[in-house]
Amino acid sequence: MAKGVLLVDDNLLVRKTLRHIFEDAGFEICGEAGDGTQAVDQAPTLRPDLIVLDLSMPSLNGLQAAPLLRRALPDVPIILFTIYPTTALQQNAKNAGDLGDLQGHCHFLPGE
């Protein structure tokens, strides 16, 4: 059975690109959200196996949404990413509990 992924980004083109990447790798996209608020609302119902979360979004950004998603789904890993990396964002991601930096633009928060 394919693993379900929740894609979260305010840019539709980025979500479409991520969808193609993950589907080509054999994953199933179980949902998409345009901001952190939508992700936090949808995730408990969708029960994804992985959440891919943009750091910079309106309403509720990835750094704000990650702890809420972690509380709702503690075993689900979260990948935080941005196309605008800065040292401050990277440090904030590390403070949110990530364990690794993927290609300098992604941060991985494993499930518990």
N, C-alpha and C positions, 0 to 999 in steps of 0.2 A: 504494500500500500504506500502511495506517495505521501511524503510529509507535507503538511499544510503550512503555508507561509502567509502572514499578514504583512502587506506592504503599506508603509506610511510615509507619504511625502506630499507636500502641497503642490508640486509640479506634476501635472498629468503626464507629460512626456517622460519624466524620470520614472514614474510608476510603470508606464508602458515598457520602457527599456528594462527595468528590473524584472517585470513579468516575463519578458522574453528570455532573459538570462536564467531565471530560476526554472521556468518551464522547460527550457532546453536541457537543463541539468537534471530533469526528472521530478522536480517538485510540483506540487499543486498549489495554486494561489487560492486560499480560502477566503480572502477578503482584501479590500483596499480602503484606506482612509486618507483624507486630505489634510488632517492635522492631528495633534495629540489627543484632543478632546474626543474626536471620532474614534480614534484607536482605543482609548480607555473605555468608551461606551461599547464598542463592538467586540473587543477581545474576549471577555468572559463567555459570550455566546458562541463565538467562532471557535474557541479553543485551539488556536494555532500551535504548531510544533516549533515555530520560529517566528520572531517579529523582527522586521527590518525597518528601522526607524530613523528618519532624517533628524538631524540635530536642530536645524533652523526652520521653524514653521510658525505661522500665525496661531493665535488662540492659545495653544499649549505646545511648547516646543518639545523636542525630543528629550532634552535633559530634565524637563519638568514631568514629562509623561513616563519616562523609564521607571522611576520608583513606584508610580501608581500601577503600572503594568506588572512590575515585579511583585507587588503586594497581591494583586488579583491572580496572577499566574506565576508563582514562585519557581516552578520547574522549567519554565519556557526561556530559552536563551534569546537575548536581544542583541542585534547588531545595530549600533549607532553609526551613522555615516553623514558626511557632508561633502559638498563639492567646494566649499570655502573654508579649508582648514586654517585654524589659527592656533597658536600656542595656548591661548586662554581656553578655547573650546576643547582642545585635547586634554588640558588639565581638568576641566570640568567633567569631561567624560570619565577620566580616571577616578575622580572623586565620586562619581556615580556608581563605581564598582566594576569598571571594566577590567579585564585581565590581559588584554592584548591590543596591539595596534596593527591593523591590517592595511598595508600599503600607505600608511600615513594619513588616510582619510576615513578609516572605519575603526570602530572600537567594538569589541565583543564582550557582552555581559552574559556569562553562562548561567543557565538555570541552577538552582540550588540542589 
